[in-house]
Amino acid sequence: MKMFFRPSPVNALIRGILTIAIGIVFLSLPGLTLKSVVMTIGAMILLSGIISLLFSYRKRGNNLSTSLQGFFNVFLGCLFLVSPLAIVKFFCFFFGVIFTGIGFLQFFGALGTLSKSLWSWVFLIFGILMASGGIFLLVHPIESAENILTFFGAILLLYGIMELITAWRIRKMPLGSKDGNIVDTTYEEL
């Protein structure tokens, strides 16, 4: 696995192609991708809960905390798998409340210092943008999550293109020794 992230043209080409493919899937099918991501996370939580339950019953002694964690993870994993869109709505509501609160706090905090600094105007604008984004998350949770996935898809697509460019540029570089490029310099003995 460590070899996959070494700077070589083949690795950069593979990373670029995989990233572009994932970005295209995110861009073209955001609703299906969103549901798949939530269900995958649910399956991982469910598997974690089952493993915790198996280990808690295998060990002797007081394993109440491991058993409770296992039951909670199984319940949470089943919830993610059964109703992924409800989970998305919950998280969008949660983040919408947080973003709206932080945005209003930043907005009202910047109002008192507008005449003192130019940065106060920047914080005022960020407060307005953050509160607006939080309100949008609260009003349109599914569309917001799909837009966020579309945004990540575009970023992945750009990153994949950059990996392909890197693969092309690394391929053009001259080869050095195994220890790195050797530079011959003149020196004077003392």
N, C-alpha and C positions, 0 to 999 in steps of 0.2 A: 504494500500500500504506500509505503514511503517513497518507493521508486516512481509512483504515478505523479508525484508533485515535484519531481526534479525538473530543472529547466532543460528540456530536450524538445526538438521539433515534433517528435511523434506524440509525446505526452501532451504538449500544448494543443496539437491538432485534435487529439481525442477529447481533451477537456473542452475545447471550443465547440466541437460537433455535439457533444452531450449537452452542454449549456444552451446552445442554440435550439436543440430539440425540446428541452424542457421549457425554454422561453416561448417557443411557438405554441406548445400545448397550453401554457398559462394564458397566452394572448388569445388563442382561438376558442378555448373552452373554459372560461373562468368559473362558471357555475358548477360544472362537472368537476373541475379541478378542486374547487373549494370544498365540495362534498367529499371528494376522495381524500383530501388532506385531513379533514376532520375525522373521517372514518379510519384512516391509517393511524392517526394519533390514538383514537379509541381502541384499536386493536392492540397497539403497543401497551397502553395502560391496562387493558384486560389481561394480556399475557403477563405483565408484571404482577398483577394481583393474583393470578393463578399460581405463579412461581412462589410468591410470598406465602400463600396459603399452604402450598405443598411443603415448603421448608418449615413453616411454623408447626405443622402436625408431625413432621419427621423428628424434630428436636424434642428432647424431654425437658420439662421444667416450665417456667412461666413465660409463655410467648404470646401474651395477650396483645401487646402492641403490634407485633408482626401479624397476628391474625386479624386485628382490626384494620390495619393498613391494607392487608390483602382483600378483605371484604369491601373496604371503601374503593380500592382500585378496580375490583371486579364490577361494582355498581357504577362507578364513573365510566369505565370502559364500555359497559353495556349502554349507558346513556349516550355516549358519543356515537356508538354504532347504530342505535335505534333512531335517534333524532338529531342528525348532524346539523340541520338548518336551525334548530332551536338553540344548539350550542353556539352557532355563529351569531345568532341574534343576541344571546346572553353576553358574549364577549364584546360585541359591538356596543351594546348598551352600557356595559361596564366601562369600556374605554371612552365612550361618548360622554359619560358623566365625568370621568377624570379629565378629559381634554377640555370640556366646557368649564369645569371649575378652575383649572389652571389658567385657561385663557382669560376668564373674568378676573381672577386675582392679578394676573399680569397686566391686564388692561387698566384696572383701577389703581394698581400700584404705580403705573407709568403716568397716569393722569396728574398726579401731584407734583411730578418733577419735569413737566414738559418745557418749562422756561429755563431749566438749569442745564440741560444737556441735549445734544443731538441724539444720543443713544436712547433717550426716553421715547422719542418718536418711533425708533426701530422696535423697542419693546411694546409700544402701544399697537403697532401694526401686527407684530407677532401674536399679541394677545387677541386681537380681533380675528386673525386667521385661525388660531387654535380654538377659540370659542366657536367660530363658524364651522370648523371641521368637526368638533364635538357634537354640535347640534345636528349636523348632517348625518353623523353616525347614529344619533338617537332617532332621527326621523326615518332614515332609509338604511337600515342595518345590512340587509343582504346586498343591495346595490353597492354600498360602501365597501363591503368585503370583496366583492367581485372587482371593483375598481382598484382596490389595493393589490389584488392578485394580478390584474392586468398591468399595473405599474411595475410589480416585481418581474413579470414576464418580459416587459420592455427592457428592464435593467439586465436581466439574464441574457437577452438577445444581444444587447450591446457588449456585455462582458464576453460572450462567446465569439463575437466578431473580433474583439481585441485579442482573444486567445489565438484565433486564426492568424491575425497579423503578427503576433509574437512568434508563432510557429514558423511563419515565413521568414521573419527577421533572424531567428536563431539558426535556421537552415543556411542562411547566407553568411553567417559569421565564420571566420577561419577557425580551424581546430587547433588546440594547443596540446600540451602534454596532459597526462592523467592528473597531475598535481595542479594544473592551471596554466595560464599563459606564462611563458618564460620571456623575460625582458633582459637583454644583455646590456649591461651598463659598463662604462669605463670607471675605473677607480684607481686610487693611488695608495700604495702600501705605505704604512707609517713605520 
